[in-house]
Amino acid sequence: MIPALGLLVGLTIGLLVDPAVPVWIQPYLPIAVIAALDAVFGAVRAVLDGIFNDKVFVVSFLSNVIVAAFIVFLGDQLGVGSQLSTGVVVVLGVRIFSNVASIRRHLFRA
């Protein structure tokens, strides 16, 4: 329940404040959001499996965002930023869909 409330509060603040994203961070923001979504869906799955641990969630959330941003940064430094960004999106997308499928099985028994 706390992650869902945090998401709602964050979305509300983001819509009301309408923050401007600095140009230097714009390439990393979409990847960071996808990495964060991976952690959130993993947490929902863990709650449904009965194995949720708040410390694991926080570490997973932060490490996913940092590692994903670092991979994109490294790709930019090597001149292959778009290819590594695509790779990160594919890998995290597969994890997100896997977690969503597990959540669906828990909720709908299908």
N, C-alpha and C positions, 0 to 999 in steps of 0.2 A: 504494500500500500504506500509506503514511503517513497519508493522510486516513482510511482505514478503521480503522487502529489508534487514531487520535485520537478517532474517533467511539466506538469500543468503550471506550476509557479514560474518556471523558466520560460515557457512559451508566452505566458502572460506578460512577464517583464520584458521579454524581447519584442513583443508586439507594441507595447506601450512606449518603451524607450526608443525604439527604432535605431539601434546602434550602427554607426558607420564602421565598416571593416577596413583597416589600413590596407593599402595596395600590396605591401610586401607579404601579408598573411593570406591573401585571397586564394592563392593556389592550394594552400594547405587546409583551408576550412572545410571544403566538401569531404575530403578524405577523413578529417578529424570527426566530422558528423557521422559518417558511415561507421567509423571505428567505435564511436560512442554508442550508436544504435546496436552494434553487434554485442557490446557489453550489456546493454539494457535488455535485449531479447534473451541473452544468455541468463540474465538474472531472473527474468520471468519464468524461463524454463526451469531453473534451479528451484524456484519457489514451488512450482507445480510438482517437481520431483521430490520435494521435501528436503533438499540439501542446500538451501540458500545460506550463505555466510556473508555478512555485510563487509567484512574485511577483504574477502576474496573479490567481492563486487567492486569495491573501491580500487583495489590494486589492478584488477582486470580493466576497469574503465580507464584509469590513468595510463597504464602501460599500453593498452591498445591505441589510444590517441597519440601517445608519444612515439611509439614505434612506427605507426602509420605515417605520421608527419615526418619522422626521420627518413623513412624510405623515400618519400616524395622529395625531401630536401636533397638526399643523396642523388636521386635521379636528376634533379635540376643541376646539381654540380657536375654530373657526368654528361649532361646534355641529352638525357633520355627520360626526362621527367614525365612526359605523357605516357610512355610505355610502362614505367613503374607505377604510375597512378592507376592505370588500367589494371595492372596486375593486383594491386592492393584492393581495388574495387571488386574484382572478380573473386578473390579469395574471401574477403569479408562478406560479399554478397552470398556466396555459397554457405557460409556459416550462418548468416541471418536467415536464409531460407530453410536451412536445416533446423534451426531453433524454432522458427515459425511452424514448421511441419510438426515438430514435437509438441508445441503448444496446442496446435489444432487437434492432435490426437488426444491430448489430455482433456481438452474442453468439450470436444464433440464425439469422442470415442470413435473417430473415423480416420 
